[in-house]
């Protein structure tokens, strides 16, 4: 009995390690965009990612067949939306956006979720998600006077990379 449990735990750890190797970089970038921190100084994003990965590992076998990336991304989004991380002062090109606009923009443009998927994840109507995305896109493309813009190409192109 012990041997089977040890083998199952070893297999689970190996599978999760493979998941981390493939997905952690993209998930960290998503968390960094959500928290609007600089890529080289992102402690809130790293804490958010650590919690999401711990949550994903805790639910690794439940239910079988569920995409662990979707679970981790969902945890990032909902935890960001509800845990108060949005109270921090964002820096950089996304600073002009509200936390909800930033969340919708990242999920729609960077993660490539459809309006309906984003709406279901956040518990909002799809029309509200479209309106938030449109407003955020307009703000990024035509920032208000005095908003911080980084050099090096359009922001929307950097978001999609």
DSSP file (Angstrom, degrees, kcal/mol; ACC not computed):
  #  RESIDUE AA STRUCTURE BP1 BP2  ACC     N-H-->O    O-->H-N    N-H-->O    O-->H-N    TCO  KAPPA ALPHA  PHI   PSI    X-CA   Y-CA   Z-CA
    1    1 A X     >        0   0    0      0, 0.0     4,-2.0     0, 0.0     5,-0.2   0.000 360.0 360.0 360.0 -44.2    0.0    0.0    0.0
    2    2 A X  H  >  +     0   0    0      1,-0.2     4,-2.6     2,-0.2     5,-0.2   0.881 360.0  53.9 -63.9 -38.3    2.8    2.4    0.9
    3    3 A X  H  > S+     0   0    0      2,-0.2     4,-2.5     1,-0.2    -1,-0.2   0.901 107.6  49.8 -65.5 -40.6    4.7    1.6   -2.3
    4    4 A X  H  > S+     0   0    0      2,-0.2     4,-2.6     1,-0.2    -1,-0.2   0.917 112.0  47.9 -63.8 -42.0    1.6    2.5   -4.4
    5    5 A X  H  X S+     0   0    0     -4,-2.0     4,-2.7     2,-0.2    -2,-0.2   0.915 111.9  49.8 -64.9 -42.0    1.1    5.7   -2.6
    6    6 A X  H  X S+     0   0    0     -4,-2.6     4,-2.3     2,-0.2    -2,-0.2   0.901 112.2  47.7 -63.2 -41.4    4.8    6.6   -3.0
    7    7 A X  H  X S+     0   0    0     -4,-2.5     4,-2.5     2,-0.2    -2,-0.2   0.905 112.3  49.6 -65.7 -41.2    4.7    5.8   -6.7
    8    8 A X  H  X S+     0   0    0     -4,-2.6     4,-2.6     2,-0.2    -2,-0.2   0.919 112.1  47.8 -63.8 -43.2    1.6    7.9   -7.1
    9    9 A X  H  X S+     0   0    0     -4,-2.7     4,-2.5     2,-0.2    -2,-0.2   0.889 112.2  49.6 -64.8 -39.4    3.1   10.8   -5.3
   10   10 A X  H  X S+     0   0    0     -4,-2.3     4,-2.2     2,-0.2    -2,-0.2   0.908 112.4  47.5 -65.8 -41.8    6.3   10.6   -7.3
   11   11 A X  H  X S+     0   0    0     -4,-2.5     4,-2.7     2,-0.2    -2,-0.2   0.915 112.3  49.9 -64.1 -43.0    4.3   10.5  -10.6
   12   12 A X  H  X S+     0   0    0     -4,-2.6     4,-2.6     1,-0.2    -2,-0.2   0.923 111.5  48.2 -61.6 -45.3    2.2   13.5   -9.4
   13   13 A X  H  X S+     0   0    0     -4,-2.5     4,-2.3     1,-0.2    -1,-0.2   0.888 112.4  49.2 -63.6 -39.1    5.4   15.5   -8.5
   14   14 A X  H  X S+     0   0    0     -4,-2.2     4,-2.0     2,-0.2    -2,-0.2   0.919 112.1  47.6 -67.3 -43.3    7.0   14.6  -11.9
   15   15 A X  H  X S+     0   0    0     -4,-2.7     4,-2.1     2,-0.2    -2,-0.2   0.918 113.3  48.3 -62.2 -43.6    3.8   15.6  -13.8
   16   16 A X  H  X S+     0   0    0     -4,-2.6     4,-2.7     1,-0.2    -1,-0.2   0.887 108.4  54.6 -66.2 -37.9    3.6   18.9  -11.9
   17   17 A X  H  X S+     0   0    0     -4,-2.3     4,-2.4     1,-0.2    -1,-0.2   0.896 108.3  49.2 -61.1 -40.1    7.3   19.6  -12.4
   18   18 A X  H  X S+     0   0    0     -4,-2.0     4,-1.7     2,-0.2    -1,-0.2   0.891 110.3  50.8 -64.5 -39.6    6.7   19.2  -16.2
   19   19 A X  H  X S+     0   0    0     -4,-2.1     4,-2.7     2,-0.2     5,-0.4   0.929 110.4  49.3 -61.9 -45.5    3.7   21.6  -16.0
   20   20 A X  H  X S+     0   0    0     -4,-2.7     4,-2.2     1,-0.2     5,-0.3   0.923 108.7  53.0 -59.5 -45.6    5.8   24.1  -14.1
   21   21 A X  H  < S+     0   0    0     -4,-2.4    -1,-0.2     1,-0.2     4,-0.2   0.858 118.3  36.4 -60.2 -35.4    8.6   23.9  -16.6
   22   22 A X  H  < S+     0   0    0     -4,-1.7     4,-0.2    -5,-0.1    -1,-0.2   0.800 129.6  25.3 -88.6 -29.6    6.2   24.6  -19.5
   23   23 A X  H  X S+     0   0    0     -4,-2.7     4,-2.5    -5,-0.2     5,-0.2   0.638  93.6  84.9-114.3 -17.2    3.8   27.1  -18.0
   24   24 A X  H  X S+     0   0    0     -4,-2.2     4,-2.6    -5,-0.4     5,-0.2   0.870  90.4  53.0 -62.3 -38.5    5.4   29.0  -15.2
   25   25 A X  H  > S+     0   0    0     -5,-0.3     4,-2.1    -4,-0.2    -1,-0.2   0.936 113.0  42.8 -62.4 -46.5    7.0   31.7  -17.4
   26   26 A X  H  > S+     0   0    0     -4,-0.2     4,-2.4     2,-0.2    -2,-0.2   0.905 114.6  50.6 -66.9 -40.9    3.8   32.6  -19.1
   27   27 A X  H  X S+     0   0    0     -4,-2.5     4,-2.6     2,-0.2    -2,-0.2   0.885 109.4  51.2 -65.2 -37.1    1.8   32.5  -15.9
   28   28 A X  H  X S+     0   0    0     -4,-2.6     4,-2.6    -5,-0.2    -1,-0.2   0.911 109.5  50.3 -64.8 -40.7    4.4   34.8  -14.3
   29   29 A X  H  X S+     0   0    0     -4,-2.1     4,-2.4     2,-0.2    -2,-0.2   0.915 110.5  50.0 -63.2 -41.3    4.1   37.2  -17.2
   30   30 A X  H  X S+     0   0    0     -4,-2.4     4,-2.3     2,-0.2    -2,-0.2   0.933 112.0  47.4 -60.9 -46.5    0.3   37.1  -16.8
   31   31 A X  H  X S+     0   0    0     -4,-2.6     4,-2.5     1,-0.2    -2,-0.2   0.882 110.8  52.2 -63.0 -38.5    0.6   37.9  -13.1
   32   32 A X  H  X>S+     0   0    0     -4,-2.6     5,-1.5     2,-0.2     4,-1.0   0.897 109.7  48.7 -66.0 -40.1    3.1   40.7  -13.8
   33   33 A X  H  <5S+     0   0    0     -4,-2.4    -2,-0.2     2,-0.2    -1,-0.2   0.900 111.2  51.1 -64.5 -40.2    0.7   42.3  -16.2
   34   34 A X  H  <5S+     0   0    0     -4,-2.3    -2,-0.2     1,-0.2    -1,-0.2   0.929 115.6  39.6 -63.1 -45.3   -2.2   42.0  -13.7
   35   35 A X  H  <5S-     0   0    0     -4,-2.5    -1,-0.2    -5,-0.1    -2,-0.2   0.600 102.8-134.9 -81.7  -9.4   -0.2   43.6  -10.9
   36   36 A X  T  <5 +     0   0    0     -4,-1.0    55,-2.2     1,-0.2     2,-0.2   0.875  52.7 147.8  57.2  41.1    1.3   46.2  -13.4
   37   37 A X      < -     0   0    0     -5,-1.5    -1,-0.2    -6,-0.2     2,-0.2  -0.618  57.8 -91.1 -98.1 163.2    4.8   45.7  -11.9
   38   38 A X  B >   -A   41   0A   0      3,-0.7     3,-1.4    -2,-0.2    -1,-0.1  -0.505  36.4-121.1 -68.9 142.5    8.1   45.9  -13.7
   39   39 A X  T 3  S+     0   0    0      1,-0.3     3,-0.3    -2,-0.2    -1,-0.1   0.789 112.7  44.8 -58.3 -28.6    9.1   42.5  -15.1
   40   40 A X  T 3  S+     0   0    0      1,-0.2    -1,-0.3     0, 0.0     2,-0.2   0.492 119.3  41.5 -95.7  -2.9   12.4   42.6  -13.1
   41   41 A X  B <  S+A   38   0A   0     -3,-1.4    -3,-0.7     1,-0.0    -1,-0.2  -0.665  72.0 133.3-141.3  81.9   10.8   43.8   -9.8
   42   42 A X     >  +     0   0    0     -3,-0.3     4,-2.2    -2,-0.2     5,-0.2  -0.424   6.1 150.1-133.6  59.8    7.5   41.9   -9.4
   43   43 A X  H  > S+     0   0    0      1,-0.2     4,-2.2     2,-0.2     5,-0.2   0.874  78.8  50.7 -64.4 -36.5    7.1   40.6   -5.8
   44   44 A X  H  > S+     0   0    0      2,-0.2     4,-2.4     1,-0.2    -1,-0.2   0.911 110.8  49.4 -66.7 -40.1    3.3   40.8   -5.8
   45   45 A X  H  > S+     0   0    0      1,-0.2     4,-2.6     2,-0.2    -2,-0.2   0.903 110.5  50.4 -64.3 -40.5    3.1   38.9   -9.1
   46   46 A X  H  X S+     0   0    0     -4,-2.2     4,-2.5     2,-0.2    -1,-0.2   0.891 111.1  48.4 -66.0 -38.9    5.5   36.2   -7.8
   47   47 A X  H  X S+     0   0    0     -4,-2.2     4,-2.2     2,-0.2    -2,-0.2   0.920 112.1  49.5 -65.1 -42.3    3.3   35.8   -4.6
   48   48 A X  H  X S+     0   0    0     -4,-2.4     4,-2.1     1,-0.2    -2,-0.2   0.913 112.6  47.2 -61.6 -43.7    0.2   35.6   -6.7
   49   49 A X  H  X S+     0   0    0     -4,-2.6     4,-2.8     2,-0.2     5,-0.2   0.904 109.1  53.9 -65.5 -41.4    1.8   33.0   -9.0
   50   50 A X  H  X S+     0   0    0     -4,-2.5     4,-2.3     1,-0.2    -2,-0.2   0.919 110.4  47.0 -59.8 -43.7    3.1   31.0   -6.0
   51   51 A X  H  X S+     0   0    0     -4,-2.2     4,-2.4     2,-0.2    -1,-0.2   0.912 112.2  50.2 -64.2 -41.7   -0.5   30.9   -4.5
   52   52 A X  H  X S+     0   0    0     -4,-2.1     4,-2.2     1,-0.2    -2,-0.2   0.904 112.2  46.9 -64.7 -40.7   -1.9   29.9   -7.9
   53   53 A X  H  X S+     0   0    0     -4,-2.8     4,-2.6     2,-0.2    -1,-0.2   0.884 111.5  50.8 -69.6 -37.8    0.6   27.1   -8.4
   54   54 A X  H  X S+     0   0    0     -4,-2.3     4,-2.4    -5,-0.2    -2,-0.2   0.917 111.7  48.4 -64.0 -41.9    0.1   25.8   -4.8
   55   55 A X  H  X S+     0   0    0     -4,-2.4     4,-1.3     2,-0.2    -2,-0.2   0.907 111.8  49.5 -62.6 -42.6   -3.7   25.8   -5.5
   56   56 A X  H  < S+     0   0    0     -4,-2.2     3,-0.2     1,-0.2    -2,-0.2   0.910 111.6  48.3 -64.5 -42.8   -3.2   23.9   -8.8
   57   57 A X  H >< S+     0   0    0     -4,-2.6     3,-1.6     1,-0.2     4,-0.2   0.901 108.1  54.6 -64.9 -40.2   -0.9   21.3   -7.1
   58   58 A X  H 3< S+     0   0    0     -4,-2.4    -1,-0.2     1,-0.3     3,-0.2   0.804 117.5  36.7 -63.5 -28.1   -3.4   20.8   -4.3
   59   59 A X  T >< S+     0   0    0     -4,-1.3     3,-1.2    -3,-0.2    -1,-0.3   0.042  80.8 124.0-109.6  24.6   -6.1   20.1   -6.9
   60   60 A X  T <  S+     0   0    0     -3,-1.6    -1,-0.1     1,-0.3    -2,-0.1   0.857  80.8  34.4 -57.1 -40.6   -3.8   18.2   -9.4
   61   61 A X  T 3  S+     0   0    0     -4,-0.2     2,-0.4    -3,-0.2     3,-0.3   0.401  93.6 114.5 -97.4   2.5   -5.9   15.0   -9.5
   62   62 A X  S <  S+     0   0    0     -3,-1.2     2,-0.0     1,-0.3     3,-0.0  -0.972  87.1   4.4-121.3 129.0   -9.4   16.6   -9.1
   63   63 A X  S >  S-     0   0    0     -2,-0.4     3,-1.7     1,-0.1    -1,-0.3   0.845  93.2-125.2 -76.9 154.2  -11.2   16.3  -11.5
   64   64 A X  T 3  S+     0   0    0     -3,-0.3     3,-0.1     1,-0.2    -3,-0.1  -0.323  92.7  25.9 -61.7 140.6   -9.1   14.1  -13.9
   65   65 A X  T 3  S+     0   0    0      1,-0.3    -1,-0.2    -3,-0.0     2,-0.2   0.314  83.7 135.9  90.8  -9.0   -8.7   15.6  -17.3
   66   66 A X    <   -     0   0    0     -3,-1.7     2,-0.5    -6,-0.1    -1,-0.3  -0.506  63.9-110.5 -73.0 141.3   -9.0   19.2  -16.3
   67   67 A X     >  -     0   0    0     -2,-0.2     4,-1.8     1,-0.2     3,-0.2  -0.599  21.1-155.0 -73.8 117.7   -6.4   21.5  -17.8
   68   68 A X  H  > S+     0   0    0     -2,-0.5     4,-2.6     1,-0.2     5,-0.2   0.818  93.1  58.7 -65.8 -28.5   -4.0   22.7  -15.0
   69   69 A X  H  > S+     0   0    0      2,-0.2     4,-2.9     1,-0.2     5,-0.2   0.926 105.5  48.9 -64.9 -42.4   -3.2   25.8  -17.0
   70   70 A X  H  > S+     0   0    0      2,-0.2     4,-2.5     1,-0.2    -2,-0.2   0.899 111.5  50.0 -61.9 -40.2   -6.8   26.9  -17.0
   71   71 A X  H  X S+     0   0    0     -4,-1.8     4,-2.2     2,-0.2    -2,-0.2   0.938 113.6  44.6 -63.8 -46.5   -7.0   26.2  -13.2
   72   72 A X  H  X S+     0   0    0     -4,-2.6     4,-2.5     2,-0.2    -2,-0.2   0.922 114.9  48.1 -65.5 -44.0   -3.9   28.3  -12.5
   73   73 A X  H  X S+     0   0    0     -4,-2.9     4,-2.5     1,-0.2    -1,-0.2   0.907 111.6  51.0 -63.2 -41.4   -5.0   31.1  -14.8
   74   74 A X  H  X S+     0   0    0     -4,-2.5     4,-2.8    -5,-0.2     5,-0.3   0.900 109.9  49.3 -62.3 -40.7   -8.4   31.1  -13.2
   75   75 A X  H  X S+     0   0    0     -4,-2.2     4,-2.7     2,-0.2     5,-0.4   0.922 110.0  51.7 -65.0 -43.1   -6.9   31.3   -9.8
   76   76 A X  H  X S+     0   0    0     -4,-2.5     4,-2.2     1,-0.2    -2,-0.2   0.946 114.3  43.6 -55.3 -49.1   -4.7   34.2  -10.8
   77   77 A X  H  X S+     0   0    0     -4,-2.5     4,-2.3     2,-0.2    -2,-0.2   0.946 118.1  41.0 -66.4 -50.3   -7.6   36.1  -12.2
   78   78 A X  H  X S+     0   0    0     -4,-2.8     4,-1.9     2,-0.2     5,-0.2   0.891 116.3  49.3 -69.8 -37.4  -10.1   35.5   -9.4
   79   79 A X  H  X S+     0   0    0     -4,-2.7     4,-2.5    -5,-0.3     6,-0.4   0.910 112.5  48.5 -67.8 -39.8   -7.5   36.0   -6.6
   80   80 A X  H  < S+     0   0    0     -4,-2.2     6,-0.6    -5,-0.4     4,-0.4   0.919 112.9  48.9 -61.7 -42.5   -6.4   39.2   -8.2
   81   81 A X  H  < S+     0   0    0     -4,-2.3    -1,-0.2    -5,-0.2    -2,-0.2   0.822 125.8  25.1 -67.9 -31.5   -9.9   40.4   -8.6
   82   82 A X  H  < S+     0   0    0     -4,-1.9    -2,-0.2    -5,-0.1    -1,-0.2   0.602 106.3  70.2-111.7 -13.2  -10.9   39.6   -5.0
   83   83 A X  S  < S-     0   0    0     -4,-2.5    -3,-0.1    -5,-0.2    -2,-0.1   0.454 100.5-108.8 -95.5   1.0   -7.8   39.6   -2.8
   84   84 A X  S >  S+     0   0    0     -4,-0.4     3,-1.6    -5,-0.1     4,-0.2   0.544  79.3 126.7  89.7   4.3   -7.0   43.3   -2.7
   85   85 A X  G >   +     0   0    0     -6,-0.4     3,-1.4    -5,-0.3    -4,-0.1   0.786  66.9  68.6 -65.1 -23.1   -3.8   43.2   -4.9
   86   86 A X  G 3  S+     0   0    0     -6,-0.6    -1,-0.3     1,-0.3     4,-0.2   0.605  81.4  75.7 -71.8  -9.4   -5.5   45.9   -7.0
   87   87 A X  G <  S+     0   0    0     -3,-1.6    -1,-0.3     2,-0.1    -2,-0.2   0.640  75.7  96.5 -76.7 -12.3   -5.1   48.4   -4.2
   88   88 A X  S <  S-     0   0    0     -3,-1.4     2,-0.8    -4,-0.2    -4,-0.0  -0.340  89.2-102.6 -73.3 160.5   -1.4   48.7   -4.9
   89   89 A X        -     0   0    0     -2,-0.0    -1,-0.1     1,-0.0    -2,-0.1  -0.752  39.3-142.7 -87.8 111.7   -0.2   51.6   -7.0
   90   90 A X        -     0   0    0     -2,-0.8     2,-0.3     5,-0.2   -53,-0.2  -0.332  13.2-157.3 -73.4 156.7    0.6   50.2  -10.5
   91   91 A X        +     0   0    0    -55,-2.2     3,-0.5   -56,-0.2     2,-0.1  -0.871  46.5  26.8-126.4 160.6    3.5   51.5  -12.6
   92   92 A X  S >  S-     0   0    0     -2,-0.3     3,-1.7     1,-0.2    56,-0.3  -0.373 109.7 -26.8  88.6-163.7    4.2   51.5  -16.3
   93   93 A X  T 3  S+     0   0    0      1,-0.3     3,-0.4     2,-0.1    -1,-0.2   0.673 132.3  53.1 -69.5 -18.9    2.0   51.5  -19.3
   94   94 A X  T >  S+     0   0    0     -3,-0.5     3,-1.6     1,-0.2    -1,-0.3   0.391  79.5  97.4 -94.3   4.2   -1.0   49.8  -17.6
   95   95 A X  T <  S+     0   0    0     -3,-1.7    -1,-0.2     1,-0.3    -5,-0.2   0.775  74.6  61.9 -64.9 -26.6   -1.1   52.3  -14.7
   96   96 A X  T 3  S+     0   0    0     -3,-0.4    -1,-0.3    -4,-0.2     2,-0.2   0.618  91.7  86.0 -75.3 -11.1   -3.9   54.3  -16.4
   97   97 A X  S <  S-     0   0    0     -3,-1.6     2,-0.1     1,-0.1    39,-0.0  -0.616  81.9-118.4 -91.9 148.5   -6.3   51.3  -16.3
   98   98 A X     >  -     0   0    0     -2,-0.2     4,-2.8     1,-0.1     5,-0.2  -0.417  36.2-105.3 -71.6 160.5   -8.5   50.3  -13.4
   99   99 A X  H  > S+     0   0    0      1,-0.2     4,-2.4     2,-0.2     5,-0.1   0.892 122.3  48.8 -56.7 -40.4   -7.7   46.9  -11.9
  100  100 A X  H  > S+     0   0    0      2,-0.2     4,-2.6     1,-0.2    -1,-0.2   0.907 111.4  48.8 -68.1 -40.7  -10.8   45.4  -13.6
  101  101 A X  H  > S+     0   0    0      2,-0.2     4,-2.8     1,-0.2     5,-0.2   0.923 112.2  49.5 -62.0 -43.0   -9.9   46.9  -17.0
  102  102 A X  H  X S+     0   0    0     -4,-2.8     4,-2.4     2,-0.2    -2,-0.2   0.909 111.0  50.0 -61.7 -42.6   -6.4   45.6  -16.6
  103  103 A X  H  X S+     0   0    0     -4,-2.4     4,-2.4    -5,-0.2     5,-0.2   0.935 113.7  44.2 -62.0 -48.5   -7.8   42.1  -15.7
  104  104 A X  H  X S+     0   0    0     -4,-2.6     4,-2.8     1,-0.2     5,-0.3   0.914 113.7  50.8 -65.1 -42.6  -10.1   42.0  -18.7
  105  105 A X  H  X>S+     0   0    0     -4,-2.8     4,-2.8    -5,-0.2     5,-0.8   0.916 112.1  46.4 -62.6 -43.4   -7.5   43.3  -21.1
  106  106 A X  I  X>S+     0   0    0     -4,-2.4     5,-2.5    -5,-0.2     4,-1.0   0.926 115.2  46.0 -65.7 -44.7   -4.9   40.8  -19.9
  107  107 A X  I  <5S+     0   0    0     -4,-2.4     6,-2.5    -5,-0.2    -2,-0.2   0.906 120.4  39.2 -65.6 -40.5   -7.4   37.9  -20.1
  108  108 A X  I  <5S+     0   0    0     -4,-2.8    -2,-0.2     4,-0.2    -3,-0.2   0.949 129.4  24.4 -76.2 -49.1   -8.7   38.9  -23.5
  109  109 A X  I  <5S+     0   0    0     -4,-2.8    -3,-0.2    -5,-0.3    -2,-0.1   0.899 131.6  31.5 -89.8 -42.1   -5.5   40.0  -25.3
  110  110 A X  I  <<S+     0   0    0     -4,-1.0    -3,-0.2    -5,-0.8    -4,-0.1   0.932 130.3  33.4 -83.2 -47.0   -2.7   38.2  -23.6
  111  111 A X  S   <S-     0   0    0     -5,-2.5    -3,-0.2    -6,-0.1    -4,-0.2   0.681  99.1-134.4 -83.7 -17.7   -4.4   35.0  -22.6
  112  112 A X        +     0   0    0     -6,-0.3    -4,-0.2     1,-0.2     2,-0.2   0.749  43.3 161.4  74.4  24.2   -6.7   35.0  -25.7
  113  113 A X        -     0   0    0     -6,-2.5    -1,-0.2     1,-0.1    -2,-0.1  -0.516  39.4-116.4 -76.5 146.8   -9.9   34.1  -23.8
  114  114 A X     >  -     0   0    0     -2,-0.2     4,-2.6     1,-0.1     5,-0.2  -0.321  29.1-104.9 -72.9 163.3  -13.2   34.8  -25.6
  115  115 A X  H  > S+     0   0    0      1,-0.2     4,-2.8     2,-0.2     5,-0.2   0.914 122.2  50.0 -54.7 -44.6  -15.6   37.4  -24.1
  116  116 A X  H  > S+     0   0    0      2,-0.2     4,-2.4     1,-0.2    -1,-0.2   0.884 110.6  48.3 -66.4 -39.4  -17.8   34.6  -22.9
  117  117 A X  H  > S+     0   0    0      2,-0.2     4,-2.4     1,-0.2    -1,-0.2   0.924 113.9  47.0 -65.5 -43.6  -15.0   32.7  -21.2
  118  118 A X  H  X S+     0   0    0     -4,-2.6     4,-2.2     2,-0.2    -2,-0.2   0.916 112.0  50.8 -62.9 -43.6  -13.8   35.9  -19.5
  119  119 A X  H  X>S+     0   0    0     -4,-2.8     5,-2.1    -5,-0.2     4,-1.5   0.916 111.4  47.5 -61.0 -44.2  -17.3   36.7  -18.4
  120  120 A X  H  <5S+     0   0    0     -4,-2.4    -1,-0.2     1,-0.2    -2,-0.2   0.902 111.9  50.4 -64.8 -40.6  -17.8   33.2  -16.9
  121  121 A X  H  <5S+     0   0    0     -4,-2.4    -1,-0.2     1,-0.2    -2,-0.2   0.880 120.0  35.1 -64.3 -38.7  -14.5   33.4  -15.1
  122  122 A X  H  <5S-     0   0    0     -4,-2.2    -1,-0.2    -5,-0.2    -2,-0.2   0.534 107.0-119.6 -95.9  -7.3  -15.2   36.8  -13.6
  123  123 A X  T  <5S+     0   0    0     -4,-1.5     2,-0.3     1,-0.3    -3,-0.2   0.859  70.9 126.8  71.4  35.1  -18.9   36.4  -13.0
  124  124 A X      < -     0   0    0     -5,-2.1    -1,-0.3    -6,-0.2    -2,-0.1  -0.838  67.8 -96.8-119.1 157.3  -19.8   39.3  -15.3
  125  125 A X     >  -     0   0    0     -2,-0.3     4,-1.8     1,-0.1     3,-0.4  -0.455  34.0-120.2 -68.1 149.2  -22.1   39.6  -18.3
  126  126 A X  H  > S+     0   0    0      1,-0.2     4,-2.4     2,-0.2     5,-0.2   0.844 113.8  58.1 -59.9 -34.0  -20.4   39.2  -21.6
  127  127 A X  H  > S+     0   0    0      1,-0.2     4,-2.3     2,-0.2    -1,-0.2   0.883 105.2  50.2 -64.1 -37.5  -21.6   42.7  -22.6
  128  128 A X  H  > S+     0   0    0     -3,-0.4     4,-2.7     2,-0.2    -1,-0.2   0.891 109.3  51.0 -67.4 -39.4  -19.8   44.2  -19.6
  129  129 A X  H  X S+     0   0    0     -4,-1.8     4,-2.6     2,-0.2    -2,-0.2   0.924 110.6  49.0 -63.4 -44.0  -16.6   42.3  -20.5
  130  130 A X  H  X S+     0   0    0     -4,-2.4     4,-2.7     2,-0.2    -2,-0.2   0.918 112.1  48.6 -61.6 -42.9  -16.8   43.7  -24.0
  131  131 A X  H  X S+     0   0    0     -4,-2.3     4,-2.5     2,-0.2    -2,-0.2   0.918 112.7  47.5 -64.3 -43.5  -17.3   47.2  -22.7
  132  132 A X  H  X S+     0   0    0     -4,-2.7     4,-2.6     2,-0.2     5,-0.2   0.915 113.4  48.3 -63.3 -42.7  -14.4   47.0  -20.2
  133  133 A X  H  X S+     0   0    0     -4,-2.6     4,-2.7     2,-0.2    -2,-0.2   0.915 112.1  48.9 -64.8 -42.9  -12.1   45.6  -23.0
  134  134 A X  H  X S+     0   0    0     -4,-2.7     4,-2.4    -5,-0.2    -2,-0.2   0.925 113.6  46.3 -61.8 -44.8  -13.1   48.3  -25.4
  135  135 A X  H  X S+     0   0    0     -4,-2.5     4,-2.2     2,-0.2    -2,-0.2   0.913 114.0  47.8 -65.9 -41.9  -12.5   51.0  -22.8
  136  136 A X  H  X S+     0   0    0     -4,-2.6     4,-2.4     2,-0.2    -2,-0.2   0.913 111.9  49.7 -65.4 -42.3   -9.2   49.6  -21.7
  137  137 A X  H  X S+     0   0    0     -4,-2.7     4,-2.7     1,-0.2     5,-0.2   0.924 111.2  49.1 -61.8 -44.2   -8.1   49.2  -25.3
  138  138 A X  H  X S+     0   0    0     -4,-2.4     4,-2.5     1,-0.2    -1,-0.2   0.894 111.1  50.4 -62.7 -39.4   -9.0   52.8  -26.0
  139  139 A X  H  < S+     0   0    0     -4,-2.2    -1,-0.2     2,-0.2    -2,-0.2   0.894 113.0  45.8 -65.6 -39.7   -7.2   54.0  -22.9
  140  140 A X  H >< S+     0   0    0     -4,-2.4     3,-0.5     1,-0.2    15,-0.2   0.910 117.1  43.4 -70.4 -41.4   -4.0   52.1  -23.9
  141  141 A X  H 3< S+     0   0    0     -4,-2.7     2,-0.3     1,-0.3    -2,-0.2   0.853 130.8  24.6 -72.2 -34.3   -4.2   53.3  -27.5
  142  142 A X  T 3< S-     0   0    0     -4,-2.5    -1,-0.3    -5,-0.2    -2,-0.1  -0.684  86.9-162.7-131.2  77.4   -5.0   56.9  -26.6
  143  143 A X    <   -     0   0    0     -3,-0.5     3,-0.1    -2,-0.3    -3,-0.1  -0.228  26.7-102.3 -64.6 149.5   -3.7   57.4  -23.0
  144  144 A X    >   -     0   0    0      1,-0.1     3,-2.2    -5,-0.1    -1,-0.1  -0.291  54.7 -76.8 -64.5 156.4   -4.9   60.4  -21.0
  145  145 A X  T 3  S+     0   0    0      1,-0.3    -1,-0.1     3,-0.0     3,-0.1  -0.290 120.7  21.2 -55.5 135.3   -2.6   63.4  -20.7
  146  146 A X  T 3  S+     0   0    0      1,-0.3    -1,-0.3    -3,-0.1     2,-0.1   0.365  87.7 140.0  88.1  -4.5    0.1   62.7  -18.3
  147  147 A X    <   -     0   0    0     -3,-2.2     2,-0.3     1,-0.1    -1,-0.3  -0.450  59.0-108.1 -72.5 147.5   -0.1   58.9  -18.4
  148  148 A X        -     0   0    0    -56,-0.3     2,-0.4    -2,-0.1   -52,-0.2  -0.591  37.3-174.7 -77.5 130.6    3.2   57.1  -18.4
  149  149 A X        -     0   0    0     -2,-0.3     2,-0.3   -55,-0.1   -57,-0.0  -0.993  15.7-139.3-126.2 136.2    4.2   55.4  -21.7
  150  150 A X        -     0   0    0     -2,-0.4     2,-0.1     3,-0.1     3,-0.1  -0.655  20.9-118.9 -90.6 148.4    7.2   53.2  -22.1
  151  151 A X  S    S+     0   0    0     -2,-0.3    -1,-0.1     1,-0.2     3,-0.0  -0.435  78.4  74.6 -77.2 158.6    9.3   53.5  -25.2
  152  152 A X  S    S-     0   0    0     -2,-0.1    -1,-0.2     6,-0.0     2,-0.1   0.784  99.4 -47.1 111.0  34.2    9.7   50.5  -27.5
  153  153 A X  S    S-     0   0    0     -3,-0.1    -3,-0.1     4,-0.0     5,-0.0  -0.149  86.9 -33.9 101.6 166.0    6.6   50.0  -29.6
  154  154 A X     >  -     0   0    0      1,-0.1     4,-1.5    -2,-0.1     3,-0.2  -0.267  48.9-132.5 -62.6 143.4    2.9   49.9  -29.0
  155  155 A X  H  > S+     0   0    0      1,-0.2     4,-2.6   -15,-0.2     5,-0.2   0.893 103.5  58.7 -64.1 -41.9    1.7   48.4  -25.8
  156  156 A X  H  > S+     0   0    0      1,-0.2     4,-1.6     2,-0.2    -1,-0.2   0.876 104.8  51.1 -60.5 -36.1   -0.9   46.2  -27.4
  157  157 A X  H  > S+     0   0    0      1,-0.2     4,-0.5     2,-0.2    -1,-0.2   0.906 110.5  48.9 -65.8 -40.8    1.8   44.5  -29.4
  158  158 A X  H >< S+     0   0    0     -4,-1.5     3,-0.8     1,-0.2    -2,-0.2   0.871 108.2  54.9 -67.0 -35.6    3.8   43.9  -26.2
  159  159 A X  H 3< S+     0   0    0     -4,-2.6    -1,-0.2     1,-0.2    -2,-0.2   0.875 107.3  50.0 -63.0 -36.9    0.8   42.5  -24.5
  160  160 A X  H 3<        0   0    0     -4,-1.6    -1,-0.2     1,-0.2    -2,-0.2   0.550 360.0 360.0 -82.0  -7.3    0.2   39.9  -27.2
  161  161 A X    <<        0   0    0     -3,-0.8    -1,-0.2    -4,-0.5    -2,-0.1   0.460 360.0 360.0 -81.4 360.0    3.8   38.7  -27.2
